[in-house]
Amino acid sequence: MAKKLFIPGPTQVHPDVLAKMASPMISHRGKDASNLQRNIAEKMQQVLYTKNKIVLSTTSGTGLMEGVIRSCTEKRAIVFSVGAFGDRWGELAKLNNIPVDVHRENDGEPTMPQTVDKYLATGKYDVVTITHNETSSGIMNPVGSISEIIAKYPDVLFLMDTVSSAAGAKIEVDRLGVDVCITSSQKALALPPGLALASVSQKAQDRVNKIGKRGYYLDLKTLLDFVDKKDNQYPSTPSLSHMFALDFQLDRIMKEGIENRFIRHMEMAEFMIEWGNKYFSVFPKAGFESMTLTVMNNTRNISIADLNAELGKRNIQIANGYGDLKEKTFRIAHMGELTMDDMLEVTGHIEDILKLN
Ligand SMILES: *Cc1c(COP(=O)(O)O)cnc(C)c1O
């Protein structure tokens, strides 16, 4: 029996969604493929509260992050990192010879608006990257107040990584002025891994057009030109299987109600933060805890690997800490298909295994 996943990606996929991955193939150059993209885009716009263009990439989220930072930076990018996935933006820029500076907070600390202001005020940058939800530390950044700062600098493009939060937390792309909002299929959207999605503003598209093509497969101009001019199709064959499953999953999300979905995630987060602080302590700074996963300090000095092995015997899997935080912390995801009953189940098993009561 497959284990129930409480890891922050890939997450549990509903059996009906999994089944859609096995739909018969269609031509990627036909009307049906165009309609599929149009339907997905319309629904994703609702999930992200935006009128911006929606594009897909048959890569995981990192593929779009790479293409986007390369295609959007003309002058210099400033990366605000609060952990491993923020650091990744910096690496992607450097490895692509994109001029970049990285401001790194200590693990567990958020990006604060005044820090962003300090950098942007220098006038050195035309791109800023923010991690909405840092999956290594369980921080959710205060993007409302950060966006007010970025709005003061109209020549700066706002790129945001919402890989582990989109469809699990309310992200109002247009209100926040996010120029490129990137996510992946396998986290709160609860699909198998292998597809990345982004919303792209006109301002970002203008920049990309001005810069011109950089690369091919991950190039944002190539992607946008094709979707625009070739009736919502893609330059190369996209993962149609993912598109069938995504289209169906977005219908399921609409049926649950987007707001209801966010409330469900919020309730799970509140429960897990309270549980975490009762039996351990919660790693991220108070007031900045993620809505889609909770990272706990290993205050009891247990072996997280052993705990996970015991949970495995009960067909459950949680996540160890990420990178340097391994064994010092552990992570329980509450995103996608998971519900309050699942939270009671996983915490009940942990209480039982560790004899917490
Ligand atoms: C998982 C994750 C990524 C990487 O996404 P992939 O789809 O695995 O490439 C990037 N950023 C955040 C915040 C993530 O959680």
The ligand as an ORCA input file, in Angstrom:
! r2SCAN-3c Opt
* xyz 0 1
  C       9.514     22.584     -4.297
  C       9.920     24.011     -4.387
  C      10.667     24.505     -5.451
  C      11.201     23.612     -6.523
  O      10.159     23.207     -7.317
  P      10.318     21.953     -8.297
  O       8.940     21.839     -8.865
  O      10.736     20.799     -7.452
  O      11.344     22.319     -9.292
  C      10.932     25.852     -5.510
  N      10.502     26.671     -4.562
  C       9.774     26.254     -3.508
  C       9.324     27.219     -2.492
  C       9.471     24.903     -3.395
  O       8.768     24.457     -2.352
*
